[in-house]
Amino acid sequence: MPELLKVSDLHIAFHSRGQTNEVVKGIDFSIESDGKTVAILGESGSGKSVTCLSLTRLLPEPPTCTVSGQILFEGKDITQMERKAIRDVRGSGIAYIFQEASASLNPVFTVGYQIAEAVRLHRPDISDVTARVIELLELVGIRDAAKRFKAYPHEMSGGMQQRVMIAMALACEPKLLVADEPTTALDVTIQAQIIDLLRDLRERLGMSIALITHNFGIVKGFADEVIVMYRGEIVEQGPVNDVLNNPQHPYTKALIACIPKLGVKQDRLTTIDKEMAAVD
C-alpha cells in the first residue's frame, strides 16, 4: 500500500518564561492510503493531539512552539510548505473532527451555514452549496436534512452535533480524516453509532483515518494499526490484534487492563502509575 502520511523524527516543544517543555520526542509513524485506520492511544498529556495538530501546522508559531522533523503528506514535506500550500492541504487533504462538538460549533450560526462556509472556502467548483450541504447531512445519517439545515447547534443532541462536525470535515472530501476523541462526552450507545458511522464512511469514501483516543475499547474492529504513546514517545505500535492480544510494553498492558469487562467484578481498575514504576 502507498504511504499517504509519513512522520519521521518528530519533535514538538513549547517555550515559556525561559523554560522548554518537549511534549513529543522523536516519534516515527506512517498511515497508508486507501481506507486504512491508525489509532493513536495514550492518556491525557501523552502527546496524541499535538502530534496530529502538527500535521497541518495548526500549532502556535515559534518562538512559542517549535516543531522539527519531517512530515510527508503525499510525498510533500508539510514543514517546508508555504502558507498558501498549507491552506490547500487543510480540509481537502487532511480534515479534523475535534472533541466536544458543542464547543467547536458556533452557537450563533445555523449548522447549515457553518458547513456551507467550509464548502465555499475549499470547493469553489460547487455551484449549489445548499444542495451539497443537505447531501452531506444525509450522508452522516441526519434525518430531515433540509429542515436540520436551518437548526442551531443548541437545538440538536450531542450525537447529532458530532454528526454535523463529521459532515463539515467531509465537505472538502479529505484523504485523511483526523478524529480527535470523536466519542467524548457521548453515552455508550451514541459512541457506538459514531464509530459505526466513521467505519461506514471510510469504506464508502476510501479515506484513511487517524483516530485519537485513550480508550482501547473502541479500537478493536475499527482500527488496522495501533500506536501507543506515553510521555511524548511511542512505546508500542503494530497491527491492532497483535497489540491487543499480546501487548509487550507495561504501559500498553495497563491501558488494556483498564477496560471494564462485562461479568468481571473488580474493586478498582488497574493503576497505570503502579504498572509504570519499573519503566520510569
BANUNU-347927 format. One record per residue (C-alpha): residue in three letters; x, y, z. Coordinates in steps of 0.1 Angstrom, whole numbers, padded with zeros to 4 digits, always signed. Layout:
REM BANUNU-347927
AlaXYZ ...
//
This chain:
REM BANUNU-347927
Met+0000+0000+0000 Pro+0013+0035-0008 Glu+0020+0058+0022 Leu-0003+0087+0025 Leu+0015+0102+0055 Lys+0050+0095+0068 Val+0062+0112+0100 Ser+0099+0109+0108 Asp+0118+0120+0139 Leu+0091+0144+0150 His+0099+0167+0180 Ile+0075+0192+0194 Ala+0084+0217+0222 Phe+0067+0246+0239 His+0086+0275+0253 Ser+0075+0298+0281 Arg+0093+0321+0306 Gly+0127+0307+0297 Gln+0117+0271+0300 Thr+0112+0244+0274 Asn+0088+0215+0276 Glu+0093+0189+0250 Val+0060+0171+0246 Val+0068+0149+0216 Lys+0102+0133+0215 Gly+0113+0120+0181 Ile+0085+0098+0170 Asp+0081+0079+0137 Phe+0049+0065+0121 Ser+0031+0063+0088 Ile-0005+0059+0076 Glu-0013+0041+0044 Ser-0038+0053+0018 Asp-0070+0035+0006 Gly-0091+0035+0038 Lys-0066+0024+0065 Thr-0072+0034+0101 Val-0045+0041+0126 Ala-0055+0045+0163 Ile-0032+0067+0184 Leu-0037+0058+0221 Gly-0025+0072+0254 Glu-0036+0091+0285 Ser-0042+0128+0285 Gly-0009+0147+0281 Ser+0009+0118+0262 Gly+0012+0139+0230 Lys-0015+0125+0208 Ser-0034+0156+0199 Val-0004+0179+0195 Thr+0011+0153+0172 Cys-0019+0154+0149 Leu-0022+0192+0150 Ser+0013+0194+0138 Leu+0004+0175+0106 Thr-0011+0207+0091 Arg+0009+0232+0112 Leu-0020+0242+0135 Leu+0002+0246+0165 Pro+0014+0281+0176 Glu+0042+0296+0156 Pro+0078+0300+0170 Pro+0090+0311+0195 Thr+0060+0298+0214 Cys+0063+0263+0199 Thr+0089+0246+0177 Val+0084+0216+0155 Ser+0113+0197+0139 Gly+0115+0165+0119 Gln+0098+0155+0086 Ile+0061+0153+0079 Leu+0055+0139+0044 Phe+0019+0141+0030 Glu+0016+0125-0004 Gly+0054+0129-0007 Lys+0055+0166+0001 Asp+0071+0179+0033 Ile+0045+0198+0053 Thr+0072+0215+0074 Gln+0087+0232+0043 Met+0055+0244+0026 Glu+0045+0280+0020 Arg+0014+0292+0039 Lys-0009+0291+0008 Ala+0001+0255+0001 Ile-0006+0246+0037 Arg-0041+0261+0034 Asp-0048+0239+0004 Val-0038+0208+0024 Arg-0061+0218+0053 Gly-0096+0205+0046 Ser-0091+0189+0012 Gly-0060+0169+0022 Ile-0063+0165+0060 Ala-0095+0173+0079 Tyr-0103+0172+0116 Ile-0131+0162+0139 Phe-0123+0179+0172 Gln-0136+0166+0206 Glu-0168+0180+0221 Ala-0188+0192+0191 Ser-0208+0216+0213 Ala-0176+0236+0219 Ser-0165+0235+0183 Leu-0197+0247+0167 Asn-0206+0284+0167 Pro-0238+0289+0186 Val-0249+0320+0167 Phe-0250+0304+0133 Thr-0271+0276+0119 Val-0253+0243+0113 Gly-0261+0246+0076 Tyr-0244+0280+0074 Gln-0213+0266+0091 Ile-0210+0236+0068 Ala-0216+0258+0038 Glu-0188+0281+0049 Ala-0164+0252+0046 Val-0178+0242+0012 Arg-0175+0278-0002 Leu-0139+0281+0011 His-0125+0248-0002 Arg-0148+0238-0030 Pro-0155+0269-0052 Asp-0163+0245-0081 Ile-0197+0236-0064 Ser-0224+0259-0076 Asp-0253+0247-0055 Val-0238+0249-0020 Thr-0271+0244-0002 Ala-0278+0211-0020 Arg-0243+0199-0012 Val-0247+0207+0025 Ile-0280+0188+0026 Glu-0263+0159+0008 Leu-0236+0159+0035 Leu-0261+0159+0063 Glu-0279+0130+0047 Leu-0245+0112+0043 Val-0238+0113+0080 Gly-0273+0100+0089 Ile-0292+0131+0099 Arg-0329+0128+0092 Asp-0349+0156+0077 Ala-0317+0172+0065 Ala-0334+0201+0047 Lys-0351+0210+0080 Arg-0320+0205+0101 Phe-0300+0227+0077 Lys-0317+0257+0094 Ala-0312+0244+0130 Tyr-0289+0260+0156 Pro-0264+0237+0175 His-0284+0240+0208 Glu-0314+0226+0190 Met-0295+0193+0184 Ser-0284+0165+0206 Gly-0247+0158+0213 Gly-0247+0129+0188 Met-0263+0150+0161 Gln-0238+0178+0168 Gln-0210+0153+0163 Arg-0225+0142+0130 Val-0226+0178+0119 Met-0189+0181+0127 Ile-0182+0150+0106 Ala-0202+0164+0077 Met-0182+0196+0080 Ala-0149+0176+0079 Leu-0162+0156+0048 Ala-0172+0188+0030 Cys-0138+0190+0013 Glu-0135+0153+0006 Pro-0103+0148+0026 Lys-0078+0120+0020 Leu-0070+0117+0057 Leu-0096+0123+0085 Val-0082+0130+0119 Ala-0108+0121+0146 Asp-0097+0136+0179 Glu-0117+0118+0207 Pro-0148+0118+0185 Thr-0169+0100+0212 Thr-0160+0123+0241 Ala-0190+0133+0263 Leu-0213+0109+0244 Asp-0231+0080+0261 Val-0222+0044+0252 Thr-0250+0039+0226 Ile-0241+0071+0207 Gln-0204+0063+0209 Ala-0211+0030+0190 Gln-0232+0049+0164 Ile-0204+0074+0157 Ile-0178+0047+0154 Asp-0201+0027+0131 Leu-0207+0059+0110 Leu-0169+0065+0107 Arg-0164+0029+0096 Asp-0191+0032+0070 Leu-0178+0065+0056 Arg-0143+0051+0055 Glu-0155+0022+0033 Arg-0177+0043+0011 Leu-0153+0072+0006 Gly-0120+0053+0007 Met-0104+0079+0031 Ser-0079+0070+0057 Ile-0085+0078+0094 Ala-0062+0087+0123 Leu-0083+0080+0155 Ile-0070+0097+0186 Thr-0083+0081+0218 His-0074+0069+0253 Asn-0099+0040+0251 Phe-0088+0006+0238 Gly-0124-0005+0239 Ile-0134+0014+0207 Val-0104+0003+0187 Lys-0109-0034+0181 Gly-0128-0040+0149 Phe-0122-0004+0137 Ala-0085+0003+0135 Asp-0059-0016+0114 Glu-0029-0003+0133 Val-0023+0009+0169 Ile+0002+0034+0181 Val+0006+0037+0219 Met+0021+0070+0232 Tyr+0035+0076+0267 Arg+0051+0109+0278 Gly+0057+0120+0242 Glu+0072+0088+0229 Ile+0058+0058+0210 Val+0062+0028+0233 Glu+0044+0003+0211 Gln+0029+0000+0177 Gly+0017-0027+0154 Pro-0014-0044+0140 Val-0044-0040+0163 Asn-0050-0077+0170 Asp-0013-0082+0178 Val-0012-0053+0203 Leu-0045-0062+0219 Asn-0038-0099+0222 Asn-0001-0098+0230 Pro+0009-0064+0244 Gln+0047-0060+0250 His+0050-0028+0269 Pro+0039-0024+0306 Tyr+0020+0008+0297 Thr+0001-0009+0270 Lys-0008-0038+0293 Ala-0020-0012+0319 Leu-0042+0006+0294 Ile-0058-0027+0283 Ala-0063-0037+0319 Cys-0083-0005+0325 Ile-0110-0017+0301 Pro-0140-0028+0322 Lys-0151-0064+0314 Leu-0187-0075+0315 Gly-0192-0100+0342 Val-0159-0094+0359 Lys-0161-0077+0392 Gln-0132-0056+0404 Asp-0127-0035+0435 Arg-0108-0009+0414 Leu-0093-0006+0379 Thr-0055-0010+0373 Thr-0034+0020+0384 Ile-0012+0029+0354 Asp+0014+0047+0376 Lys+0020+0015+0396 Glu+0025-0005+0364 Met+0049+0021+0350 Ala+0071+0023+0381 Ala+0096-0002+0368 Val+0097+0016+0334 Asp+0104+0051+0349 
//
